[in-house]
Amino acid sequence: MPPSGPKPDGTIHLTVTRRGPLPKIVMDALKPPSSQPTTNDSFGRNQFHTLGKLQAYEQRSTQPAIGPDPARMKWIISMFEPIDQDNLRMYQITFLDLTSGQFEKDRELLESMIASLAPAQEEGPSLK
């Protein structure tokens, strides 16, 4: 289904990877501290949320401009799928070479893509 807004400005580069099995302690090590520093960065995000039986961790921040290079977005979504009681599989989506300007122009489309992520419908253990 095509997006309902304007076409993206340029090309979106991303990688999708799958790792595992990994011990569940990996997910615990990624959890952010309980108190987050206050920031005025409207691009920033550092949060866990649930997608069906998956736990998703989204990290998004702005990397400052360096010389002639524009400010860039660091945006990684990690999803953890339980394999058994002690192990999980990790999937990651990483946006590459995304400038803050490109992100701002295409923010609605990009955020709607991420919001539409959903696990396949099948039975299995759950991370709780």
WOGIVEN-V657327 format. One record per residue. RES is the residue in one letter. OMEGA is omega in whole degrees, -180 to 180 (* if undefined). D_CENTER is the distance of its C-alpha to the mean C-alpha in Angstrom with 1 decimal. Layout:
[[RES,OMEGA,D_CENTER] [RES,OMEGA,D_CENTER]]
This chain:
[[M,-178,21.7] [P,178,21.6] [P,-176,19.7] [S,-179,22.1] [G,178,21.8] [P,178,22.8] [K,178,21.7] [P,178,18.9] [D,179,20.4] [G,-176,20.4] [T,177,18.2] [I,178,14.5] [H,176,13.8] [L,175,10.9] [T,175,11.2] [V,-179,10.5] [T,176,12.0] [R,180,13.6] [R,175,15.2] [G,3,17.7] [P,178,19.6] [L,175,18.7] [P,-179,20.3] [K,-179,18.7] [I,177,19.4] [V,-180,16.4] [M,179,14.1] [D,-180,16.6] [A,-179,16.5] [L,-176,12.8] [K,-180,13.6] [P,177,14.1] [P,-176,17.7] [S,177,19.2] [S,-179,20.2] [Q,175,17.8] [P,178,19.7] [T,-179,20.5] [T,177,19.2] [N,-179,20.0] [D,-179,16.8] [S,178,15.7] [F,-171,12.6] [G,176,11.4] [R,-180,9.2] [N,-171,9.2] [Q,172,9.3] [F,170,9.7] [H,-176,10.6] [T,174,12.4] [L,-176,12.2] [G,179,15.8] [K,-179,16.5] [L,169,13.0] [Q,-179,11.2] [A,177,7.5] [Y,-178,6.3] [E,177,3.9] [Q,180,5.8] [R,179,7.2] [S,178,10.9] [T,174,13.9] [Q,-175,15.9] [P,176,19.5] [A,178,21.8] [I,-179,24.0] [G,-179,27.3] [P,-180,27.2] [D,-179,23.4] [P,175,21.4] [A,-178,18.7] [R,177,15.3] [M,169,11.7] [K,-174,9.6] [W,-178,5.9] [I,174,3.9] [I,178,1.9] [S,178,5.6] [M,-175,8.0] [F,-180,11.6] [E,178,14.6] [P,175,18.1] [I,176,20.7] [D,-175,23.5] [Q,-174,24.3] [D,-173,23.4] [N,178,20.8] [L,175,17.4] [R,-178,15.5] [M,173,12.0] [Y,179,9.9] [Q,170,7.2] [I,-179,6.0] [T,176,6.9] [F,-177,8.5] [L,172,12.1] [D,180,14.9] [L,179,13.5] [T,177,16.0] [S,178,15.8] [G,177,18.6] [Q,-180,16.9] [F,-178,13.9] [E,180,16.4] [K,-175,18.5] [D,-174,15.9] [R,-177,13.7] [E,179,15.0] [L,-178,14.4] [L,180,10.8] [E,178,9.9] [S,176,12.2] [M,-179,10.7] [I,180,7.4] [A,-178,9.9] [S,179,12.1] [L,178,10.2] [A,179,12.9] [P,174,14.4] [A,-179,17.8] [Q,175,20.7] [E,-179,22.4] [E,178,24.0] [G,179,22.9] [P,-178,22.3] [S,175,19.9] [L,179,18.0] [K,*,19.6]]
